[in-house]
Amino acid sequence: MEWTNTIREKGQYVEIITKGVADGKGSLDMAKAIAITMSKNQIKRVLIDQRNVDSVSGGTIDIYQRPKQLKATGVINELKIAEIVNPEHNEFFNFLETVCINSGFEFAIFNDKKSALEWLLKQ
């Protein structure tokens, strides 16, 4: 999985745009980069745009392990994470959303950028 990250709205949030195959290793590598960028810039909101992802891989066990793996990479629970996904990937990402919320993350899945930004930037 490839990604770019950009600080937006004068440091209010980091925007990540991904492409390729969303798999466990790529997601964790991306999480490490997010954690470093956000810590360095003292930003606690991230918008992850996954609409250019070709496919997702991983099963139920992988999703259950993801919050623990995110914490191990330096991603903190105080982050507010909005992900934009294509509707065909909703089932996978909605389950990930539930698991992350149950693990203490402020995490939400959207199918459009406008809704994601409204939620992300709401105080």
Buried (B, 14 or more C-beta within 10 A) or exposed (E): BEBEBEBBEEEBBBBBBBBEEBBBEBBBBBBBBBBEBBEEEEBBBBBBBBBEBEEBBBEEEBBBBBBEBBBEBEBEEEBBBBBBBBEEBEEBBEBBBEBBEEBEBBBBBBBEBEEBBEBBBEE
